[in-house]
Amino acid sequence: MIERKQTGTRMSKIVIHNQVAYLSGQVGAGDTVADQTKDCLSRVDALLEEAGSDRKHILQAIIWLSDMNDFAEMNDIWDAWVPEGHAPARACGEAKLARDVLKVEIIVTAAVKSS
């Protein structure tokens, strides 16, 4: 069975299949990469909760930065957000994002917690 949440014409924000939650790419508001990363991860937290998961159950994260010069600043926020001992498989690269003001986009896949 496939469960879709917050589904629109173009995409679902969450798709759950076989106890795995796939989140759509999340972006955040703010002027700096740190501000946008904090906001983005707050959105990830909310979607994980809605999916029945949390930070400790993240399997993989894909991070896109509009400028790899922001890598260290983004990592400062990321490292404080990920629970110790629960770092997921992760990739980070540079890409042109959907809007010029965006500096970071994060895509997360997580296991749904057992009930």
N, C-alpha and C positions, 0 to 999 in steps of 0.2 A: 504494500500500500504506500502511496505517496501522499503526504499531507503538505499543503501549501498555506502559508499565512501571509497576511498583508499583500494580497495578490491584486495587481493592476493589469492593465492592458499589456504593458511591456515586460513586467517581471514580478516575481514574488520576492519579498524581503527575506523570507525563510522558506526553505524546502526541506522536509524531513523524510528520509527513506532509510529503512533498515537501521533505525536507532542512530542515524547520523544526521546532523543539522548542517545545512549549507546556507550560509548567509550571503546576501548580495553585498557588493562592495559598499563600504561605508565611508563617507567623507564628513568633515566637520567644519564648523565656523571658526573664524578668528583670523587675525592678521599674520601670526607666526606659525611655523610648522609645529611648535610645541602646543600652542592653543588649539590648532586644528587636530592634532593627534589626541589630545585630552578629550576633546568633544567627540571625535570619531570613536574612541574607545568607550566612552560613555554610551554611545549608541549601540556599540557591539554588546556591552553588558546588558542593555535592555532587551536586545533581540535574543541573546543567549538565554536570559531568564524566560522569555516568552516561549522559547523552544524547549525548555526543560533542561537546560545545560548551564554551564558557568565557565569561568576562566580556567579552572583546573581540568576541564574536559576538552580543551581545544586540541585538535589533532594537527591542524595545519593553518598557517597564516601566510598570505601573500600580500606584500606591501608595495605599493607604487608611490614613488616620490616624483614630483615634477622636477626636482633638482637633487642629485646625489650629494651635493654639498650640504644638504640638510640631514644627512644620514645620522650623524652623531647626536644632533638635537632631538630627532625623532626617537632614537634609541634610548636616550635618557628617560623619556616618558614611557616608552614600551617596557624597559627593564624594571621600572618601578611598578608597572601595572601587572605584569605576569607573576603569578605566585611562584615563590622559590620551589624548585624541583619539578615544575610543571611547564617548562618551556616547550612549545610545540615545534614541529618541523616548520621551517620558515624560509621564505625567499623574499628578497627585496631588490627592486630594480627601478630604473628611471623610465618615466613614460609621460607623454602629453596627456593630461587629464581632461575631463569633459569641459571644464571651465577654467579660464586663465587664473582665477583667484585661488583655485584649489592647489594645495601643496602635498597632500597625502591622501591615499585611498587604501583601505584595508579590507581584505576578503578573508573570511574565517570559515573553517569547517570544524565542527565539534561533535563529540559523542553526546548523545542524550543520556542523562543520568538514569540509572535503573531506579524503578520505584519500589 
